Amino acid sequence: MPPIYLTHPVHGAKVATMEAEAKYDETNGWMRYDPETQSSDAAEPVNGLVAKRRGRRPAVKDAHDDDSGRPD
C-alpha cells in the first residue's frame, strides 16, 4: 500500500501508512495531498520556531578571576 500524505493547518504534514489511519486523521482536520503535484511556491512552513543555540555558554570573566592577586 502506498503512503498517504496528509497536511494540517496547525500541525504541518505527516505520512499515514494505513487507510484507516488516514480516515481517522481526516476527522481531526487533516487533509490529503499529493507531493508530486505540489507547486514550488507553497506557503511558508507552519513551524515558525527559531532553533536554539547549542553548546556551552561563553565564559564570563569575573573581577576575581584575574591572576594578579595570587602569590607566586
C-alpha positions as CSV (number, residue, x, y, z in Angstrom):
1,M,0.0,0.0,0.0
2,P,1.5,3.4,-0.9
3,P,1.9,6.0,1.8
4,I,-0.8,8.6,2.3
5,Y,0.4,12.2,2.7
6,L,-1.6,14.5,5.0
7,T,-1.4,18.1,5.9
8,H,-2.8,20.1,8.8
9,P,-3.0,24.0,9.1
10,V,-1.5,23.9,12.6
11,H,0.5,20.7,12.9
12,G,2.2,20.6,9.4
13,A,2.5,17.4,7.4
14,K,2.6,13.7,8.1
15,V,2.5,10.4,6.4
16,A,-0.1,7.8,7.2
17,T,0.7,4.1,6.5
18,M,-2.9,2.7,6.5
19,E,-6.2,3.9,5.0
20,A,-7.9,3.6,8.4
21,E,-5.3,5.9,10.0
22,A,-5.8,8.5,7.2
23,K,-9.6,8.4,7.6
24,Y,-9.3,8.9,11.3
25,D,-6.9,11.8,10.8
26,E,-9.3,13.4,8.3
27,T,-11.9,13.5,11.0
28,N,-9.4,15.6,13.1
29,G,-8.8,18.2,10.4
30,W,-6.0,16.6,8.3
31,M,-6.3,16.8,4.5
32,R,-4.8,14.6,1.9
33,Y,-2.3,15.9,-0.6
34,D,-0.1,14.6,-3.4
35,P,3.6,15.7,-3.0
36,E,4.1,15.1,-6.8
37,T,1.6,17.8,-7.7
38,Q,2.6,20.4,-5.1
39,S,3.8,23.7,-6.6
40,S,7.1,25.2,-5.7
41,D,5.5,28.4,-4.5
42,A,3.9,26.7,-1.4
43,A,3.1,28.7,1.7
44,E,5.5,29.4,4.5
45,P,6.3,26.5,6.8
46,V,3.9,26.2,9.8
47,N,6.6,25.8,12.4
48,G,8.0,29.3,13.0
49,L,10.2,28.4,15.9
50,V,13.8,29.5,15.9
51,A,16.4,26.9,16.6
52,K,18.1,27.3,20.0
53,R,21.8,27.6,20.2
54,R,23.5,24.5,21.4
55,G,26.7,24.1,23.3
56,R,28.2,25.9,26.3
57,R,27.6,29.4,27.3
58,P,30.5,31.7,26.7
59,A,32.8,32.2,29.7
60,V,32.3,35.4,31.5
61,K,35.4,37.0,33.0
62,D,34.8,37.8,36.7
63,A,36.8,40.5,38.5
64,H,38.0,37.8,41.0
65,D,39.3,35.6,38.2
66,D,42.5,37.6,37.4
67,D,45.9,36.1,38.4
68,S,47.4,39.3,39.6
69,G,46.5,38.8,43.3
70,R,47.9,35.3,43.5
71,P,51.2,34.8,45.4
72,D,53.9,33.1,43.5
